Amino acid sequence: MTDLPLLIILGAISIASALGLLLSRNAIYAALFLVLNFGVGAVIYLVLNAPFIAVVQVSVYAGAIMVLFLFVIMLLGAERLSPAENPPGIPLQRPLAIALGAALFGLALYVLFARQPPATPSPMVDSSPAAVGQSLFSTYVFPFEVVSILLLVAMVGAVVLTRNK
């Protein structure tokens, strides 16, 4: 409970960077806001005593995935989109997004303030690289392979979309 003020500050920074990502007109700035959000997530993992997951967060997401995103943004030339070029959205998209955002905010307030902590603390999860690797390649091998195939399909899709006809 002593880390609660720090976690609240980190959560506020994370929400601000997510809003910057959503409201940015420049695609490169939006990608940089996403990198900031990934960095804040890594710091949250450090505060929660999960250093391996924090390093993976920074190296995989803020490193490799964001380099891929920036490469695709530069390749497509989508640095700045004018409002006329944006396709129209779903008719109820904005009210639905506002309602879902309000529901998420209400749930976050409930988790922070109204819920009672458990009577017995939960046991610490072993987050060492050996334990993560053991569970990743034994218990979670099928979801791991599905994600790898999904990333491969996304990469092939990006190449197909940028190919000249």
Secondary structure as GFF3:
##gff-version 3
##sequence-region A 1 165
A	DSSP	alpha_helix	4	23	.	.	.	ID=ss1
A	DSSP	alpha_helix	27	47	.	.	.	ID=ss2
A	DSSP	alpha_helix	51	56	.	.	.	ID=ss3
A	DSSP	pi_helix	57	65	.	.	.	ID=ss4
A	DSSP	alpha_helix	66	76	.	.	.	ID=ss5
A	DSSP	alpha_helix	93	109	.	.	.	ID=ss6
A	DSSP	pi_helix	110	114	.	.	.	ID=ss7
A	DSSP	alpha_helix	129	136	.	.	.	ID=ss8
A	DSSP	alpha_helix	141	162	.	.	.	ID=ss9
###
